Amino acid sequence: MLPGKNRLAFHWYNLHIRSRSESAAAIGLPDHTKSAPLSSSAMTAACARSVLNERPNGKVSTQVYSTEPVEMSVLWEAAEYSQAALKPAPLLECRIPFQHEIAHWEFSGWDIYLSTSKGLYREAKPDTIEGWTEKIHDVTGYDKNVIKKALEIYQTRA
């Protein structure tokens, strides 16, 4: 059993939301938004937001999002694509406190791994959906009913 619970993976991150005109350079970071794959017609300076994700190890990643309204037909098309692209094997990742570091815990393809600075450790697999539900809940703190329902759906896709 891993010590501690991680309610949300974002818990360990510092998020900064800035307008595109407020570049990352304002806080002493390189401006990654210049290389973002954005078309000028899709995103203008007035409607873009950059999200800077600063991790405990100092790594910073940036994502840029448009805040322009989206046509409902485009939204439905994107939703359909997203639903159809659901992979057949489940994946859940989170960062958890482990000994004197932040480790990467992963439930992937019905296996459980813990990645630490000392190596990758594979954990024992539970035998039932209820066992998987308890294990995932113990590590993440996520709602057991939601976990169980998601696992049941993925089990039918296997």
N, C-alpha and C positions, 0 to 999 in steps of 0.2 A: 504494500500500500504506500502510495506517495504522500508525503506530508503536505498539508495545506490544501486549500481550494482556490481555484481561479475562476471567478464568476464570468469574466469576459476577457478574451485575449487582449482587447484594447486596454485593460486595466494597467498593463505594464508600459504602455506607450504614452508619450506626451504628444497630443495632437494640436497643431496650430492651423487655423483656417484663416487665410488671407486673400484679399483680392489679388488679381494678377498683377496689378500695378504695385502692390506691396510685395516685392520679390523676396526670395529667401535671403538675398544679400543683406536685407535690413536687419537680420539677426545673425549675420556673419557666416551664412552658409552659401555654397555655390547655387546659382540659379538653374535648377534642373528643368524649369518650365520652358526654357528656350528650345529644348530638344524634344518637347512633348509632341506627339503626333496629332496636331490640331490643324484643321483647315481654317483659313481666315473667314470663310463664309459660315462655318459651323460655330465658331467661337470668337467673339470680339472681346476686347479688353474690358468693356463695360459689363459683360455677362459671365465672366470666368472666375472661378474660385480655385485656388491651390490649397491642397491639404498636405502639410508637411508632417510626416510620421517620424518622430525621433525616438529611436530605441535606446534601451539602457546601455548598449555597447557603443553608442555614439553614431551608429549608422542612421542616415536620414534618407527617406524615400519621399518622392513627391508625386502626387496625382493632381491633374487639373480637370475640373468639371465645369460644364456649361450650366448656367442657371436660367437659360432661355426656356420658355414654355415649349413643350413637345406636343405635336399633334397626337390625338388619341389613337389614330390608326398606327402611327409609328410605335407608340407605347405598347399596343396590343401585339404588334409584330415582334417586338423585342421580348415581350413576356412569353410568347409562344416559342421563340427560339431558345430562351433560357430554360423553359420547362422540358423541351425536347432534348436539350444538351445535358440533362442530368446523367451523370456517370453511373454505371451499374454497381460500383463499389463505393461504400461510404468513406468519407474523409472528414476528420475533425482534428484540428491542431490547436494547441494552446501553449502558452508559456506558464510554467509553474515554478514556485520556489523549490529548490532541491539542494540540500546541504548548504553550501555557501555560494550558490550561484542561481541563475535563472536557467532552467532546463526547458527543452522543447519536447512536449508530450504529444504523441500522435496516434490516433486510431485510424488506420488506413487499410482498406481491403480486408477487414476482419482480423487484423493483427494490431498489436499495441507495442509501441516503441517509446523509449525515453532516450533522448539525445543530450549528452552532457559533455563537458570539456574532457572527461575521462573516457568517452566512448559512447557507443550505441548499445542500449540494453533492450532486449525483447522480453516483454512480460508474458505471463501465462494467459492463455485464452479461456474466458468463461465458456461453459458448456451450453448455456441457454440464453435466450433473448433477455430474460430477467437478470441473469448474471452480467451480461454486457451492459444492460441499463444501469445496474447498481455501480459497476466499475466506472462507467462514463460519468455518472452523477457524482460519485465520490471525488473524482478528479476535477470536474468542471463546475459542479454545483447547479447544472442545468436541471430544469424540471423533468422529473422521471417520466411523466406521461408523454411529454414531447419526444424525449429520447426513445422511449419504447415504440411509439407510433412510427417514428422515422426509421428505426431499425426493422420494424415489421415490413415497411414498404420496401426497403432495400433488400430484405430477405426474399421477397417475391420476385425481385429483378435478377437475382443471382442465377 
